[in-house]
Amino acid sequence: MDQSRASLGAVTGEFLEQLRLARGLSDHTVRSYRSDLADLRAFAAEHLGREAGVSDLGLELLREWLWRGTRDGLARATLARRSASARALTRWLEESGATPVDVGVRLRAPKAESHLPRVLTGDQMTGLLASLAVRADTDDPVARRDLAVVELLYGSALRVSELVGTDLDDLDLDRLTVRVTGKGSKERVVPFGVPAADALHRWLTHGRPRLAVVADDAGHDGGAGRASGGSALFLGPRGGRLGVRTVYRLVAGLLGDVPGSGPSGPHALRHTAATHLLDGGADLRAVQELLGHASLGTTQIYTHVSTERLRESYRTAHPRA
């Protein structure tokens, strides 16, 4: 099939499949591309009065699409992501021979606003973990799981997707390490501390077996077919693998009671762990490896956080500030 004559919808589908299979991008990233390009196709069809083809895709059309997003009040971060999605598509179209040139190479969008990530203080983290430990002492398996989840998120600075994707075989309680799969399907082994190991041991001994039974019972009694968590390290209340949304709700509920501004999801614990490591004197490249960042520049944001915390301490404590 001559791709230059193909519909934009057809080539977009092929492009997304190539992203998923050849580049090994995460499902979340592919979904973002799909959403952005679906909006582009809808805009092009509305603009042209018909379904758009590859030959209709030009720089002016792309610029008008971004301009409409600006007019509609989209955040600069969203516009920057849409621009990146469109440029990835046009670059692939040129590389595959569907277009003679990359029509999106000059496409630009407003730079994403730079916000320092939310970081909890050491005392705030201690209080948060202490409250979870009190709940876990009630012998509720979900409470035991929640303590282990937060200890591991903070102790190893994991992404939430890495945490929920972890299996039992990935955990080494003797060496205090866990193997995770990060962005681009890259594996790394990261350490955790004794408090996390204790919480994980209690979860595996007294919590997980009780939730795993829920899934087993569903299969034996002809119930609603609850999914078994299988090899998953963390299970949901119905015995299936713990989901990302459940972890978001858990962390957001905990951070809702903690003073401070900024996002309240699991990433705040990752930010907090990285900043506390640097505050404690950890080497920047060691923190980069722990976080699984491809670029040192991505890790350097945490040096800015540490500097800002120092400035704030100076402003509030020094008599000549």
C-alpha positions as CSV (number, residue, x, y, z in Angstrom):
1,M,0.0,0.0,0.0
2,D,1.3,3.5,-0.9
3,Q,1.4,5.2,2.5
4,S,1.5,8.6,0.9
5,R,-2.1,8.0,-0.2
6,A,-3.2,6.3,3.1
7,S,-5.6,7.9,5.6
8,L,-4.1,9.5,8.6
9,G,-6.0,7.1,10.8
10,A,-4.5,4.0,9.1
11,V,-0.9,5.2,9.3
12,T,-1.4,6.3,12.9
13,G,-2.5,2.8,13.9
14,E,0.6,1.4,12.2
15,F,2.8,4.0,13.9
16,L,1.4,3.2,17.4
17,E,1.9,-0.5,16.9
18,Q,5.5,0.2,15.9
19,L,6.0,2.2,19.0
20,R,4.7,-0.6,21.2
21,L,6.6,-3.4,19.6
22,A,9.9,-1.9,18.3
23,R,10.6,0.8,20.8
24,G,9.4,-0.9,23.9
25,L,7.5,2.1,25.2
26,S,5.3,1.7,28.2
27,D,1.5,1.2,27.8
28,H,1.0,4.6,29.5
29,T,3.2,6.3,27.0
30,V,1.5,4.6,24.0
31,R,-1.9,5.6,25.4
32,S,-0.7,9.3,25.5
33,Y,0.4,9.1,21.9
34,R,-2.9,7.5,20.9
35,S,-4.9,10.2,22.6
36,D,-2.9,13.1,21.1
37,L,-3.0,11.7,17.6
38,A,-6.7,10.9,17.8
39,D,-7.3,14.6,18.6
40,L,-5.1,15.6,15.7
41,R,-7.1,13.4,13.3
42,A,-10.4,14.8,14.6
43,F,-9.1,18.4,14.2
44,A,-7.8,17.6,10.7
45,A,-11.2,16.1,9.6
46,E,-13.1,19.1,11.0
47,H,-10.6,21.5,9.4
48,L,-10.8,19.8,6.0
49,G,-14.4,18.7,6.0
50,R,-13.3,15.1,5.3
51,E,-11.0,12.4,6.6
52,A,-7.4,13.5,6.4
53,G,-4.7,11.7,4.5
54,V,-1.0,11.6,4.9
55,S,-0.6,14.2,2.1
56,D,-2.8,16.6,4.1
57,L,-0.4,16.6,7.1
58,G,1.6,19.8,6.9
59,L,3.3,22.3,9.2
60,E,0.5,24.8,9.1
61,L,-2.2,22.2,9.9
62,L,-0.1,21.1,12.9
63,R,0.4,24.7,14.1
64,E,-3.3,25.4,13.8
65,W,-4.0,22.3,15.9
66,L,-1.7,23.5,18.6
67,W,-3.1,27.0,18.4
68,R,-6.6,25.6,19.0
69,G,-5.3,23.8,22.1
70,T,-3.8,27.1,23.3
71,R,-7.1,28.9,22.7
72,D,-9.0,26.2,24.6
73,G,-6.8,26.7,27.6
74,L,-4.7,23.5,27.6
75,A,-1.7,23.5,29.9
76,R,1.7,24.1,28.4
77,A,2.7,20.7,29.5
78,T,-0.1,19.2,27.5
79,L,0.7,21.3,24.4
80,A,4.4,20.3,24.7
81,R,3.4,16.6,24.8
82,R,1.1,17.0,21.8
83,S,3.9,18.7,19.9
84,A,6.2,15.8,20.7
85,S,3.6,13.2,19.6
86,A,3.1,14.9,16.3
87,R,6.8,15.3,15.6
88,A,7.4,11.6,16.4
89,L,4.7,10.7,13.9
90,T,6.0,13.0,11.1
91,R,9.6,11.8,11.7
92,W,8.4,8.2,11.3
93,L,6.5,9.0,8.2
94,E,9.6,10.4,6.6
95,E,11.8,7.5,7.8
96,S,9.3,5.0,6.4
97,G,9.1,6.8,3.0
98,A,5.5,7.9,3.3
99,T,6.5,11.6,3.0
100,P,9.6,13.1,1.3
101,V,10.4,15.3,4.2
102,D,9.6,15.5,7.9
103,V,6.9,18.2,7.9
104,G,6.9,18.5,11.7
105,V,10.6,19.1,12.2
106,R,10.0,22.9,12.8
107,L,6.9,22.4,15.0
108,R,7.3,24.0,18.4
109,A,5.1,24.4,21.4
110,P,5.4,26.4,24.6
111,K,7.8,24.9,27.0
112,A,6.3,23.0,29.9
113,E,6.1,25.0,33.1
114,S,8.9,24.1,35.5
115,H,7.5,23.2,38.9
116,L,9.7,21.8,41.6
117,P,8.3,18.4,42.8
118,R,6.5,18.0,46.1
119,V,8.9,16.8,48.8
120,L,8.0,15.8,52.3
121,T,10.3,16.5,55.3
122,G,11.9,13.7,57.2
123,D,9.6,14.3,60.1
124,Q,6.5,14.1,57.8
125,M,7.7,10.8,56.3
126,T,8.3,9.4,59.8
127,G,4.9,10.4,61.0
128,L,3.2,9.0,57.8
129,L,4.9,5.7,58.2
130,A,4.2,5.5,61.9
131,S,0.5,6.0,61.2
132,L,0.6,3.1,58.7
133,A,2.5,0.9,61.2
134,V,-0.3,1.5,63.8
135,R,-2.9,0.3,61.3
136,A,-0.8,-2.7,60.3
137,D,-0.6,-3.8,64.0
138,T,-4.4,-4.5,63.8
139,D,-3.6,-7.6,61.8
140,D,-5.6,-6.3,58.8
141,P,-3.9,-7.8,55.7
142,V,-4.7,-4.7,53.6
143,A,-3.1,-2.5,56.3
144,R,0.0,-4.7,56.3
145,R,0.1,-4.4,52.5
146,D,-0.2,-0.6,52.6
147,L,2.7,-0.3,55.0
148,A,4.9,-2.5,52.8
149,V,3.8,-0.6,49.7
150,V,4.7,2.8,51.1
151,E,7.9,1.6,52.7
152,L,9.1,0.2,49.4
153,L,8.0,3.2,47.3
154,Y,10.0,5.5,49.6
155,G,12.8,3.1,50.5
156,S,13.6,2.3,46.8
157,A,12.3,5.5,45.1
158,L,10.2,3.3,42.8
159,R,7.7,4.5,40.1
160,V,4.2,3.2,40.9
161,S,4.2,1.2,37.6
162,E,7.4,-0.6,38.8
163,L,5.9,-1.4,42.2
164,V,2.7,-3.0,40.9
165,G,4.6,-4.9,38.2
166,T,7.0,-6.5,40.8
167,D,6.7,-10.3,41.3
168,L,7.6,-12.4,44.2
169,D,10.7,-13.7,42.5
170,D,12.0,-10.1,42.0
171,L,12.3,-9.6,45.8
172,D,15.5,-10.6,47.7
173,L,15.0,-10.1,51.4
174,D,18.4,-11.5,52.2
175,R,20.2,-9.0,50.1
176,L,17.6,-6.2,50.6
177,T,17.1,-5.7,46.9
178,V,14.3,-5.7,44.4
179,R,14.4,-6.1,40.6
180,V,12.1,-3.8,38.7
181,T,11.3,-3.1,35.1
182,G,11.3,0.6,34.3
183,K,10.7,2.8,31.3
184,G,11.7,1.2,28.0
185,S,11.5,-2.3,29.6
186,K,14.8,-1.7,31.2
187,E,15.5,-3.8,34.3
188,R,17.5,-2.6,37.3
189,V,18.1,-3.9,40.8
190,V,17.6,-1.4,43.6
191,P,18.2,-1.6,47.4
192,F,15.8,-1.0,50.2
193,G,16.3,-0.6,54.0
194,V,15.6,-2.7,57.0
195,P,12.3,-1.0,57.8
196,A,11.0,-1.9,54.4
197,A,12.3,-5.4,54.7
198,D,10.5,-5.9,58.0
199,A,7.2,-4.6,56.5
200,L,7.6,-6.8,53.5
201,H,8.3,-9.9,55.6
202,R,5.2,-9.3,57.7
203,W,3.1,-8.7,54.5
204,L,4.4,-11.9,52.9
205,T,4.0,-14.0,56.1
206,H,0.7,-12.6,57.6
207,G,-0.9,-10.5,54.9
208,R,-0.5,-11.8,51.3
209,P,-1.5,-15.5,52.1
210,R,-4.9,-14.3,53.4
211,L,-5.6,-12.2,50.3
212,A,-4.4,-15.0,48.0
213,V,-7.0,-17.3,49.5
214,V,-9.7,-14.9,48.4
215,A,-8.8,-15.5,44.8
216,D,-8.5,-19.3,45.3
217,D,-11.9,-19.5,47.0
218,A,-13.5,-17.6,44.1
219,G,-12.4,-20.3,41.7
220,H,-13.6,-23.1,44.0
221,D,-17.0,-21.9,44.9
222,G,-18.2,-20.7,41.5
223,G,-18.0,-17.1,42.5
224,A,-17.6,-14.1,40.3
225,G,-14.3,-15.2,38.9
226,R,-12.0,-12.9,40.8
227,A,-8.6,-12.8,39.2
228,S,-5.7,-14.5,40.9
229,G,-2.7,-12.4,41.7
230,G,-0.5,-15.3,40.7
231,S,3.2,-14.3,41.2
232,A,2.4,-10.6,42.0
233,L,4.2,-9.3,45.1
234,F,1.3,-7.1,46.0
235,L,-2.3,-8.1,45.9
236,G,-5.6,-6.2,45.9
237,P,-8.4,-7.0,48.4
238,R,-10.0,-9.5,45.9
239,G,-6.7,-11.4,45.4
240,G,-5.7,-10.0,42.0
241,R,-2.5,-8.0,41.3
242,L,-2.6,-4.6,43.0
243,G,-3.5,-1.8,40.5
244,V,-2.0,1.6,40.0
245,R,-5.2,3.4,40.9
246,T,-5.4,1.7,44.3
247,V,-1.9,2.9,45.1
248,Y,-2.8,6.4,44.0
249,R,-5.8,6.4,46.2
250,L,-3.7,5.1,49.1
251,V,-1.0,7.7,48.8
252,A,-3.3,10.6,48.0
253,G,-5.3,9.8,51.1
254,L,-2.1,9.8,53.3
255,L,-0.7,13.0,51.8
256,G,-4.1,14.8,52.1
257,D,-3.4,15.1,55.8
258,V,0.2,16.3,55.4
259,P,0.8,20.1,55.0
260,G,2.3,21.1,51.7
261,S,1.3,21.9,48.1
262,G,1.8,20.0,44.9
263,P,0.7,16.6,43.5
264,S,-0.3,14.0,46.1
265,G,0.4,10.8,44.1
266,P,3.0,8.1,44.6
267,H,5.5,10.1,42.6
268,A,5.8,12.5,45.6
269,L,7.3,9.6,47.6
270,R,9.8,9.0,44.8
271,H,10.7,12.7,44.7
272,T,11.0,12.7,48.5
273,A,13.3,9.7,48.5
274,A,15.6,11.2,45.9
275,T,15.8,14.5,47.6
276,H,16.5,12.9,51.0
277,L,19.3,10.9,49.5
278,L,21.0,14.0,48.0
279,D,20.4,15.9,51.3
280,G,22.2,13.1,53.0
281,G,25.2,13.3,50.8
282,A,24.5,10.6,48.1
283,D,26.3,10.9,44.8
284,L,24.2,12.3,42.0
285,R,25.1,9.5,39.6
286,A,24.3,6.9,42.2
287,V,20.9,8.5,42.6
288,Q,20.5,8.5,38.8
289,E,21.1,4.8,38.7
290,L,18.7,4.2,41.6
291,L,15.9,6.1,39.9
292,G,16.5,4.5,36.5
293,H,16.9,7.9,34.7
294,A,18.5,7.7,31.3
295,S,19.7,11.3,31.6
296,L,21.6,12.9,34.5
297,G,19.8,16.1,33.7
298,T,16.5,14.5,34.8
299,T,18.1,13.7,38.2
300,Q,19.5,17.1,38.6
301,I,16.0,18.6,39.4
302,Y,16.5,17.1,42.9
303,T,19.6,19.2,43.4
304,H,17.4,22.3,42.7
305,V,14.9,21.0,45.3
306,S,17.7,20.6,47.8
307,T,19.0,24.1,47.0
308,E,15.5,25.6,47.4
309,R,15.0,23.8,50.8
310,L,18.4,25.3,51.9
311,R,17.3,28.8,50.8
312,E,14.0,28.5,52.6
313,S,15.8,27.3,55.8
314,Y,18.2,30.3,55.5
315,R,15.3,32.8,55.0
316,T,13.5,31.5,58.0
317,A,16.4,31.0,60.4
318,H,19.2,33.5,59.5
319,P,18.9,36.9,61.2
320,R,20.4,38.7,58.2
321,A,18.3,36.9,55.6
